[in-house]
Amino acid sequence: MTTSTGQDLLFANQLFDNHATYRQTALAHRRFKQTDILPLIDSLKNDSRFEVTQVGESVEKRPIQLIKIGNGPRKVLLWSQMHGDEPTATMALFDLFNFLRADDSFNEFRQQLLAETTLYFVPMLNPDGAERYQRRNAWDIDLNRDALRLQSPESRILKNLQQTLKPDFGFNLHDQNTRYSAGPTAKQATISFLATAYDEGRNINPVRERSMQLIVGMNRVLQQYIPGGVGRFSDEFEPRAFGDNIQKWGTTLILIESGGYPNDPEKQFIRKLNFVAILSALQSIATDAYRQVPRTEYNTIPENERYLYDLLIRNAQLVRNGKTVTVDLGINRNEVNIGHATTFSYRSEVEDLGDLSTFYGIEEIDASGLQLAPGRVHDDMLRTVADLRKYPLDSLLQQGFTTFRLATHTAAPAVDVPFHLLQPKTLSSRNVQTGKIPTFLLRKGKQIRYVIINGFFYDLITGENKLINGVIE
Ligand SMILES: [Zn+2]
């Protein structure tokens, strides 16, 4: 390791340790809207070093703004949330603005950064998608497949910025599926990178080489906090995507994808990692330190793989046609938007069943010696979902009750207590099978060990209760 790398890690550690000082507390969960960030952008106008310019509007006429700071020769364009439901880096960018505005022991670095680089930011390129907490824009178009046809105003804005600012570096900031693993392992890919290809042959020119070098530097930094938790996206050329085209148009393009981290559903730790990684890369750009980094190290970052389920239950016994078979269950918990997508509920599914011994779970249960059995359905019919609260639910769970029937159809989208409700017309076979909602018991003889409701578990022996929300079927 070179001396400069050692200094980089020290700098990164200082950023990591001080992140709370700069954290934009107005953004505390993932489902914020453009109305939440507009006042934060407005407040930057009070600082003469920032320039805020409207560069266009979304399909639904939401303003899209460019924030500029710095006067240096190295131009960097960073944009986030091209996909509306991928907000982690947006939070980090607002932390970064607070960092740039502060007056403290990082002053020397700030002066150097703003003298050596000009930074351009577009936080939340797809505000209409963010409004619905969906990937696509208001026309249902994926902006990241619109780099050539440019049908969406948001896509035209991004291309115009690249063509007119001609940035040396571009940061394309996304979120990825939380079930990606870093290589064929049990480790979630908490952050993944890609130095996008600019042609089918995946050749490496100086533009792309620089992105590999910057990624190697960020990987070294992140390994301190998430050892083994950094992945690398496949570099197959996607001719319609912005990353690939911007690399082709001559801007060194760095794709950063925020994945999952245990017990961080709102991605607040991952936001901090973004803050540290991006600022470390900006330092490297400002000092040209990345030029000393061997790009071949890029290939040592493990590729993103799909080896993870949210919950993997191993070696459960299931009775089929009078025979006992041993199966593993791969369960995924999917987020479903509620109302105006300011909140969500989980709806889980048995994705696979059988021999899953080559897979892993973000959570795992060893069910050796335990039988899968349907939960008990309560005799009472509920008139409304709210009636659930009249029951001693914990005691019912301990007795193996998992399910109530509703007397009348409810339009309620979700139930925030962990019970499984059946609409009057639902014919539930209540067999455990693929495609079904995972609600069942794991028992040894008469003794219930686990109650599973909507893919979350309650261990009756240890008392570990991870049940979150129930489900209406
Ligand atoms: Zn994305």
Boltz pocket constraint, residues with backbone or C-beta under 6 A from the ligand:
constraints:
  - pocket:
      binder: B
      contacts: [[A, 82], [A, 83], [A, 86], [A, 173], [A, 174], [A, 175]]
      max_distance: 6.0
